[in-house]
Amino acid sequence: MTTEMRTNKQNGETDREETEKEKDKTCEDTAAEKDGENEERREKKEKKGKRVKRNAEVVIPDDGVPYDRGWAWMIVLAGFMNFVLMAGYNRGTFIFFVNFLEEFRAPVTETALLFGVKAAVNSVVGLFIMNAVVGRFGVRKTVMVGGVCLSLSAILGSFANDVTSLILGQAVFHGLGMSMLGMPITVLLGFYFRRRRSLAMSVMKCGVGAGAVAFPPIVTFLLNQYGLRGALLIMGGVCLNTLVGGSLLRPTSFYKKLKLRRNEEVSVIEDAAVRENGCQNGSSVVVIEEDVLPVSVHGPGGEKRTLLVHHTDGVTMLSRSTPELHLERMFRPRTFSVNDKYYSSTPQSPGEAGSVLDALSRSHLARYLSRADLEHDTPCIAPPADHAHAADDESAGKKRSCLQQTWRVVKKIFGVLDFSLFHSPMFRLLVVFFVTSPMLMTVTTYLPAMAKERGLDENQRAVLLSIIGGLDFCCRLTCGFIADTKVMKVSTMIGIAFTILGVMCQLTRFLTSFSLLVILAVAQGMLGGVAACVMPILIMEDIGLDNTAKALGFNKLFSGAAMAAFHPLLGYIRDTTGSYDMAYNVIGAFTLASAAIIVCVRFLPHTLPTDDKEEVITFPDADDTESSPLNPEIKTTPDEKQTS
């Protein structure tokens, strides 16, 4: 009995042990499964967090530039002003076109060359302006020269006696002015904005709508009061106001230099405070002379003057120099350390110091003279022959022959044509869109002429253009908000707008009265500016911020070349058929084709080959932080470049 009880007890203990082992094993398996699930969830959260961080957070460098604030909005204001004047003058040329037909009694095909030549000059010159001229002379100078060219186009047009002189004067300078005014401001805006780039660009582009509203009635009034030539002269003076907006385009390098200068001043103040206190962090510091050292010199005529030697961040500078310097006394502190204690010593006699240049740090001076951004602040002293190698190299570089400079510019111009972007399937499709989409802009160009064909007077034609401009203003602002909120893809926005306008252009033969033409004007005003407003955003997001300038340059080239061919084609159709109905049918066909092309963009990979042509990089969104020629301040690590 006792044996059976013991056996049962042992069996019970064995069963309990086995049960506990099974429970432990089950718990371990469950814990392992939970750990695996938690790890998977953690990885998903990390990936999602990275995507959210890349789309939502933008690292803004502390380099003194007022990103998304301050003077950045003054850049938006300056761009808005210039776009008002550019768009207003453009809409004025649409009204002038009707008067040119009456003044010169030329066929529409010949007169339409005015717009074709302007578009060709704008596209070809714009490609080199964006990549060669802006980089050499800066945005401010380029825009101001463009304003002068725009003014000259109107003034020269007032003196034209035939279509040929009108094309050579008005069209050529109009294209030059437009190529220098629009895109450089857009590029500069990318330097100043990080988080609100879409909104800022939309607000700036709203100037197109504002100018389209204000200028058609003004141009009509000027034509009635002063005639065609007087109105062109006045418009030439109005276009000079672009110089005001151009003068506000302060480069970001201004703030970077200011930041460096302030840092140097703070460093000098801190050094002075350390010397006044005499000790820091428990170390003994003995200072015999201040950092700003007086040096007695003799100027012409024996006059005794004082020369100050400044030591700032390792750079030694002299102030108040004279043509002839004779050193009497100069003590430069030298510091050495012994057992964590720092001592400062100076020469005990003027003879130990030697000449002024011997007292200067030669390595720092050479480095200082070689810095391009500080070349105008170099010490005003005449170095001896054995100490002037850096200055000689700098002066030799500046004294290049005219032929060498010309060859360098030519090489840079042809170096602009970087066709590496064509490796991207998406960009190749965008090039086709660049060729077909400009046809939509001719809807507004020939609307006054078609309205006159329908029997509308000058005031009604001006009202149609004002309606387009007013709605275009609101449309561009709305597009900026939608693009910022990511509610709809940019390509989808453009596709919807082009589809509706393409259908409207096919129905223009039924629009025979003012009230029906208002419908076309409303549709064009609400949707016609969508592509122009958000196309830079699409390029920045899908092509990459560092390739934006190249892509915009090719956009200018292909769209301008297409416009140069479209205008004579539409003029020929008008002269052949005797009506603008068939011309608008052709416009509608190209617009519908453009809608189909832009919708297909989202289904293509947005990839570009690397320099070694082994890896494929997919560029992130426009808000991502990445290093680029347009934004050299922003840098990213290779781990952050993920496929979008």
VENBEL-V43545 format. One record per residue. N is the residue number from 1. RES is the residue in one letter. PHI is phi as a letter, one per 20 degrees, with the letter a starting at -180 (* if undefined). OMEGA is omega in radians with two decimals (none if undefined). Layout:
n->[N N]
res->[RES RES]
phi->[PHI PHI]
omega->[OMEGA OMEGA]
//
This chain:
n->[1 2 3 4 5 6 7 8 9 10 11 12 13 14 15 16 17 18 19 20 21 22 23 24 25 26 27 28 29 30 31 32 33 34 35 36 37 38 39 40 41 42 43 44 45 46 47 48 49 50 51 52 53 54 55 56 57 58 59 60 61 62 63 64 65 66 67 68 69 70 71 72 73 74 75 76 77 78 79 80 81 82 83 84 85 86 87 88 89 90 91 92 93 94 95 96 97 98 99 100 101 102 103 104 105 106 107 108 109 110 111 112 113 114 115 116 117 118 119 120 121 122 123 124 125 126 127 128 129 130 131 132 133 134 135 136 137 138 139 140 141 142 143 144 145 146 147 148 149 150 151 152 153 154 155 156 157 158 159 160 161 162 163 164 165 166 167 168 169 170 171 172 173 174 175 176 177 178 179 180 181 182 183 184 185 186 187 188 189 190 191 192 193 194 195 196 197 198 199 200 201 202 203 204 205 206 207 208 209 210 211 212 213 214 215 216 217 218 219 220 221 222 223 224 225 226 227 228 229 230 231 232 233 234 235 236 237 238 239 240 241 242 243 244 245 246 247 248 249 250 251 252 253 254 255 256 257 258 259 260 261 262 263 264 265 266 267 268 269 270 271 272 273 274 275 276 277 278 279 280 281 282 283 284 285 286 287 288 289 290 291 292 293 294 295 296 297 298 299 300 301 302 303 304 305 306 307 308 309 310 311 312 313 314 315 316 317 318 319 320 321 322 323 324 325 326 327 328 329 330 331 332 333 334 335 336 337 338 339 340 341 342 343 344 345 346 347 348 349 350 351 352 353 354 355 356 357 358 359 360 361 362 363 364 365 366 367 368 369 370 371 372 373 374 375 376 377 378 379 380 381 382 383 384 385 386 387 388 389 390 391 392 393 394 395 396 397 398 399 400 401 402 403 404 405 406 407 408 409 410 411 412 413 414 415 416 417 418 419 420 421 422 423 424 425 426 427 428 429 430 431 432 433 434 435 436 437 438 439 440 441 442 443 444 445 446 447 448 449 450 451 452 453 454 455 456 457 458 459 460 461 462 463 464 465 466 467 468 469 470 471 472 473 474 475 476 477 478 479 480 481 482 483 484 485 486 487 488 489 490 491 492 493 494 495 496 497 498 499 500 501 502 503 504 505 506 507 508 509 510 511 512 513 514 515 516 517 518 519 520 521 522 523 524 525 526 527 528 529 530 531 532 533 534 535 536 537 538 539 540 541 542 543 544 545 546 547 548 549 550 551 552 553 554 555 556 557 558 559 560 561 562 563 564 565 566 567 568 569 570 571 572 573 574 575 576 577 578 579 580 581 582 583 584 585 586 587 588 589 590 591 592 593 594 595 596 597 598 599 600 601 602 603 604 605 606 607 608 609 610 611 612 613 614 615 616 617 618 619 620 621 622 623 624 625 626 627 628 629 630 631 632 633 634 635 636 637 638 639 640 641 642 643 644]
res->[M T T E M R T N K Q N G E T D R E E T E K E K D K T C E D T A A E K D G E N E E R R E K K E K K G K R V K R N A E V V I P D D G V P Y D R G W A W M I V L A G F M N F V L M A G Y N R G T F I F F V N F L E E F R A P V T E T A L L F G V K A A V N S V V G L F I M N A V V G R F G V R K T V M V G G V C L S L S A I L G S F A N D V T S L I L G Q A V F H G L G M S M L G M P I T V L L G F Y F R R R R S L A M S V M K C G V G A G A V A F P P I V T F L L N Q Y G L R G A L L I M G G V C L N T L V G G S L L R P T S F Y K K L K L R R N E E V S V I E D A A V R E N G C Q N G S S V V V I E E D V L P V S V H G P G G E K R T L L V H H T D G V T M L S R S T P E L H L E R M F R P R T F S V N D K Y Y S S T P Q S P G E A G S V L D A L S R S H L A R Y L S R A D L E H D T P C I A P P A D H A H A A D D E S A G K K R S C L Q Q T W R V V K K I F G V L D F S L F H S P M F R L L V V F F V T S P M L M T V T T Y L P A M A K E R G L D E N Q R A V L L S I I G G L D F C C R L T C G F I A D T K V M K V S T M I G I A F T I L G V M C Q L T R F L T S F S L L V I L A V A Q G M L G G V A A C V M P I L I M E D I G L D N T A K A L G F N K L F S G A A M A A F H P L L G Y I R D T T G S Y D M A Y N V I G A F T L A S A A I I V C V R F L P H T L P T D D K E E V I T F P D A D D T E S S P L N P E I K T T P D E K Q T S]
phi->[* f f f f f f f f f f f f f f f f f f f f f f f f f f f f f f f f f f f f f f f f f f f f f f f f f f f f f e d d c f d f e d n f f f l b l f g f f f f f f f f f f f f f f f f f f f f f f f f g f f f f f f e l d f f g f f f f g f f f g f f f f f f f f f e f f d d f f f e d n f f f f f f f f f f f f f f f f f f f f d f d b f f f f f f e f f f f f f f f f f e e e f g f f f f f f f e c c e d f f f f f f f f f f g f f f f f f f e g f f f f f f f f e c n f f f f f f f f f f f f f f f f f f f f e e f f f f g f f f f f f f f f f f f f f f f f f f f f f f n b b l m d e c d d e c f f e d e c e c d e f n n f e c d d d d d d c l m d e c d c m e c g c d c f d b b d d f c d c d c l m d d c d c c f e b g f f f m f f f f f f f f f f f f f f f e e f f d f e d f g e c d f f f e d d f f f f f f f f f e e f f f f f f f f f f f f f f f f f f e e f f f f e g f f f f f f f f g e e f f g f f f g f f e f f f f f f f e n e e f f f f f f f f f f f f f f f g f f f f f f f f f f f e m f c f f f f g f f f f f f f f f f f f f d f f e e d c f f f f f f f f f f f f f c f e f f f f d f g f f f f f e e o f f d f f f f f f f g g f f f f f f f f e f f f f f f f f f f f e m b e f f f f f f g f f f f f f f f f f f f f f f e d f d d c f f f e l d d c d d f f f f e f e b e b f f c f f e c c e f f e e d f f]
omega->[3.13 3.13 3.12 3.14 3.13 -3.14 3.12 3.13 3.12 3.11 3.12 3.11 3.12 3.12 3.14 3.13 3.12 3.13 3.12 3.10 3.12 3.11 3.13 3.13 3.11 3.12 3.12 3.11 3.13 3.12 3.12 3.11 3.12 3.11 3.11 3.11 3.13 3.13 3.10 3.10 3.14 3.12 3.12 3.12 3.12 3.11 3.12 3.12 3.10 3.13 3.13 -3.13 -3.12 -3.12 -3.01 -3.04 3.10 3.12 -3.12 -3.11 3.12 -3.13 3.09 -3.12 -3.13 -3.13 3.06 -3.12 3.01 -3.05 3.08 3.12 2.98 3.04 3.08 3.13 3.12 3.09 3.10 3.13 -3.10 3.10 3.04 -3.11 3.13 -3.11 3.11 3.12 3.09 3.12 3.07 3.11 3.07 3.09 3.09 -3.12 3.11 3.12 3.07 3.11 3.14 -3.07 -3.05 3.13 -3.13 3.09 -3.10 -3.14 -3.12 -3.13 3.13 3.05 3.08 3.12 3.14 3.12 3.11 3.14 3.14 3.12 -3.14 -3.09 -3.07 -3.12 -3.11 3.12 -3.12 3.08 -3.06 -2.99 -3.10 -3.02 -3.11 3.13 -3.09 -3.04 3.13 -3.08 -3.05 -3.12 -3.14 -3.12 -3.13 3.05 3.08 3.07 3.09 3.12 3.12 3.09 3.13 -3.14 3.12 -3.12 3.12 3.09 3.13 -3.14 -3.10 3.13 3.09 -3.08 -3.12 3.11 3.10 3.14 -3.11 -3.12 -3.03 -3.03 -3.08 -3.12 3.06 3.10 3.09 -3.13 -3.14 -3.14 -3.11 -3.03 -2.95 -3.01 3.12 3.11 3.11 3.12 3.13 3.11 3.09 3.08 -2.98 -3.03 3.08 -3.06 -3.02 -3.08 -3.12 -3.14 -3.13 3.14 3.12 3.11 3.13 -3.13 3.04 3.06 3.09 3.12 3.13 3.10 3.12 3.09 -2.97 -2.92 -3.13 3.07 3.13 3.13 3.10 3.10 3.14 3.11 3.14 -3.06 -2.98 -3.13 -3.07 -3.06 3.09 3.11 3.11 3.10 3.14 3.11 3.06 3.08 3.12 -3.11 3.11 3.09 3.04 3.08 3.11 3.10 3.13 -3.13 3.13 -3.07 -3.13 3.14 3.14 3.12 3.09 -3.11 3.13 3.09 3.11 3.11 3.11 -3.13 3.13 3.09 3.10 3.12 3.11 3.12 3.12 -3.14 3.13 3.11 3.12 3.12 3.11 -3.12 3.12 -3.13 3.08 3.11 3.12 3.12 3.06 -3.14 3.14 3.13 3.13 -3.10 -3.13 -3.12 3.04 -3.13 3.06 -2.97 3.07 3.07 3.14 -3.13 3.07 3.07 3.12 3.13 3.10 -3.13 -3.11 -3.14 -3.13 3.10 -3.14 3.10 -3.10 3.05 -3.09 3.11 3.09 -3.14 -3.12 -3.11 3.07 3.01 3.14 3.10 -3.13 -3.14 -3.13 -3.11 3.09 -3.04 3.00 -3.09 3.04 3.12 3.11 -3.13 3.03 -3.02 3.05 -3.05 3.06 3.10 3.07 3.05 -3.03 -3.12 3.13 3.14 3.13 3.03 -3.07 -3.14 -3.14 -3.11 -3.14 -3.09 -3.13 -3.13 -3.13 -3.10 3.07 3.13 -3.14 3.06 -3.04 -3.12 3.12 -3.13 3.13 3.12 -3.14 -3.13 -3.09 -3.12 -3.03 -3.07 3.14 -3.02 -3.12 -3.11 -3.10 -3.12 -3.09 -3.14 3.13 -3.06 3.04 -3.05 -3.07 -3.12 -2.97 -3.09 -3.12 3.13 3.11 3.12 3.14 -3.13 3.11 3.10 -3.12 -3.07 3.08 3.14 -3.14 3.13 3.13 3.12 3.12 3.13 3.13 3.12 3.14 3.12 -3.14 -3.14 -3.14 3.05 3.10 -3.05 3.11 -3.05 3.12 3.11 -3.09 3.00 -3.14 3.09 3.14 -3.13 3.09 3.08 3.09 3.10 3.07 3.09 3.10 -3.10 -3.04 -3.02 -3.12 3.11 -3.13 -3.11 -3.14 3.07 3.13 -3.08 -3.05 3.12 3.09 3.12 3.10 3.10 3.08 3.08 3.11 3.09 3.14 3.14 -3.06 -3.11 3.12 3.10 3.10 3.12 3.11 3.13 3.11 3.09 3.12 -3.11 -3.13 3.12 3.10 3.10 -3.13 -3.10 -3.10 3.12 3.12 3.12 3.11 3.11 -3.13 3.13 3.13 -3.09 3.13 3.11 -3.10 3.10 -3.12 3.14 3.10 3.10 -3.13 -3.13 3.12 -3.12 -3.10 3.12 -3.13 -3.11 3.09 3.09 3.13 3.14 3.10 -3.09 -3.06 -3.14 3.11 -3.12 -3.00 -3.11 -3.12 -3.11 3.12 3.08 3.06 3.11 3.09 3.13 3.12 3.13 3.13 3.13 -3.10 -2.98 -3.05 -3.10 -3.09 -3.09 -3.13 -3.08 -2.99 3.12 3.05 3.11 3.12 3.13 3.14 -3.09 -2.97 3.12 -3.13 -3.08 -3.11 3.10 -3.07 -3.11 3.12 -3.10 3.10 3.08 3.08 3.05 3.08 -3.05 -3.04 3.13 3.11 3.09 3.10 3.12 3.11 3.11 -3.08 -3.05 3.06 3.12 3.13 3.08 3.11 3.11 3.12 -3.14 -3.10 -3.08 -3.12 -3.13 3.10 -3.08 3.14 3.10 3.12 3.03 3.08 3.09 3.13 3.13 3.11 -3.12 3.10 3.08 3.11 3.11 3.12 -3.11 -3.05 3.10 -3.14 -3.11 -3.06 -3.12 -3.13 3.09 3.13 -3.04 3.07 3.11 3.06 -3.11 3.13 3.05 3.08 3.13 3.08 -3.09 3.00 -3.03 -3.12 -3.10 -3.11 -3.12 3.13 3.12 -3.14 3.12 -3.11 3.08 -3.14 -3.12 -3.10 -3.11 -3.05 -3.14 3.10 3.10 -3.14 -3.13 -3.08 3.14 -3.13 3.14 -3.13 none]
//
